[in-house]
Amino acid sequence: MKKFEEKTTHTTPIFDGKIVKLQVDDVILPNGKAAKREIIKHPGAVAVIAITNEGKLVLVEQYRKALERSIIEIPAGKLEQGEEPIVTARRELEEETGYGAHEFTFLQAFATSPGFADEIIHIFVAKDLYQIEEKADLDEDEFVELLEVSLEEAQEMVANERIYDAKTAFAIIWFAMQQAK
Amino acid sequence: MKKFEEKTTHTTPIFDGKIVKLQVDDVILPNGKAAKREIIKHPGAVAVIAITNEGKLVLVEQYRKALERSIIEIPAGKLEQGEEPIVTARRELEEETGYGAHEFTFLQAFATSPGFADEIIHIFVAKDLYQIEEKADLDEDEFVELLEVSLEEAQEMVANERIYDAKTAFAIIWFAMQQAK
């Protein structure tokens, strides 16, 4: 896990934002030479595979400024400081979809962009859903539209790139494989 | 594709690095209110599922400073300015593994972190491999170790999180599903 370790000799903080921080680390490479690494610090995030009592997968469409387009994803959101991922998962599912879930199970975690960012996404599966009576508010800068599709439709949407983000594509395919076992 | 579009009124460049750029966009939300978006600009990347003539998947282990650990990935690298992804795929496979391939096919593309970055990864499948006689040099700050595993072993490594990054996990599972059809 530490093979080819790069030791930090100095960290230069560049930006401290609402979502990300950026720093440049001076490092010593395994061959003793010096190099610089540009690193995005992100608090981490959760994403939720929510299955309705009719067996449909709950998706949300939202505008992603970085891509300058709207995309279709599973409900997701970033961790607040010191928050357990399961807590974030419950909150984001409620806020983005109006669903609560009696059953939450952890599925998998992964790094999204290890070449430049430390973001880890924790995937949960939510079942035994119920409608929240007083739907929690979205963040004030968030606008989403719900879709409910079958797992077969979702896999088709991965194949034709209507689903276009790594967490959603991986989560759908991985979950479908586990179900098929 | 433009649902809930956020119009940019001003862009503040923050950082222009070797790998990433960071900017903060002032936007107008669909409800007319103003907000800020922190955006990482990345040139995009390729990743290669390379299958040896013995049917093994070629993996590389390397240190990822952002995660402060070494991880096991499929060969990958970022696009140079204006470069076609297939060209990057050939170069990165050769540099990181010493393999060339007579057959390259495009598999899928996806966004890795649409919440804050524009990075798109293009996945290719490389078959009919051959050893490069004079192995191309790695970038001078790159150190990698090769592994060759069966597709079954690779899927097991996703399940137990020895494979821990989105592109590799998705590519392995997606490729395995296509093969099984």
Interface residues (C-beta under 8 A of the other chain):
Chain A: M1 K2 K3 F4 E5 E6 I14 F15 G17 K18 I19 V20 L22 V24 D25 V27 L29 P30 N31 K33 A35 K36 R37 E38 I39 I40 H42 A45 E61 Q62 Y63 R64 K65 A66 L67 R69 S70 I71 E73 A76 K78 Q108 A109 F110 A111 T112 S113 P114 G115 F116 A117 D118 E119 I121 E140 D141 F143 V144 E145 V158 E161 Y164 D165 A166 K167 A169 F170 I173 W174 M177
Chain B: M1 K2 K3 F4 E5 E6 I14 F15 G17 K18 I19 V20 L22 V24 D25 V27 L29 P30 N31 K33 A35 K36 R37 E38 I39 I40 H42 A45 E61 Q62 Y63 R64 K65 A66 L67 R69 S70 I71 E73 A76 K78 Q108 A109 F110 A111 T112 S113 P114 G115 F116 A117 D118 E119 I121 E140 D141 F143 V144 E145 V158 E161 Y164 D165 A166 K167 A169 F170 I173 W174 M177
